[in-house]
Amino acid sequence: MPESRFLILFNTIHDVLRAEKILTEHAVQLELIPVPRSLSSDCGMSIALNGDIETVIGYISGIPTAGIYSFHGQEYTPVLFGRPH
């Protein structure tokens, strides 16, 4: 079974870059990609990654997110963890 793929949206490019730095320090493999047109965000970039999203969220808990989605192809499903976005 393939790993889950996730997309994390942020409100600002500053938040994207802070999250990228923290996740890279924790050896999380990620990719910066443009926010898909079907999703809204104040920032044009997002972070795509595979794996354990709850651990990733723990790493970036101090950075507000605009949304977290699991995705397959062009289908995006919001992921909720009971934490404000």
N, C-alpha and C positions, 0 to 999 in steps of 0.2 A: 504494500500500500504506500503510495507516495506521501511525502511530508506535506503538511498544510502550508499554503502560501498566504501571506498576509500583507496588507497594505496599511501603513500608518500615515494619516494626514495631520498636518500641523497648521497653525494659524499664520506663522511667519517663517521666512527662510532662515532667520536666526535660530528658531526652534529646531528646524530640520538639521541644521549644521551642528547644533549642540547635541542632539540625539545621535547623529552620525558619529560624532567624536566619542561619546560615551559607549555606544554599542561596539565601535571598532576597538576600543580599549578592552572590552570584554570578549573580543574575538568572535563577535556575531557577524556572519556573512550577510551583507545587505547590498542593495542596489538603490541608488537615487533615480527616481523616474518622475516624469511629469504626472500630475494628478489627472486621472482619466476624465474626459468630458462628462461622463455620466454621474460623476461625484462632484460635490461642491467643496471648495476650500478657499480661504483667503490667500493661500500661498500656492504657487504653481508647481512645487516639487513635493514629493512624498518618498517614503522609504518602503521598499518591498523587501521581504525576507521570507525564509522558510523556517519551520521549526516551532519551538516552544514559546508561544506568544506571551504567556503569563510571566515567564522569566524575563523576557525582553521588557515587558511593561514595568516590572520591578526595577530594572536598570534605569529606566527613563521616567520614573514616577514623579520627579520634580518638574517635568516639562509638560505643559498642557497640550493635549491632542485635540484635533478637530474631528477625528473619527478613526476607527480601527475596523478593517474589513478583512474577511477571508475571501479569497477569490479563486475562481477556476475559469480560465479564458476571459470572457467579458462579463461574467456574472459575479457581482459583489454582494456579500452578506455582512451586515453590521455585526460586530462582535461586542458584547456587553460584559463588563466585569464588575458592575456596581460601583464604578469610580467615575466621577464627573469628567467629561471631556472638555 
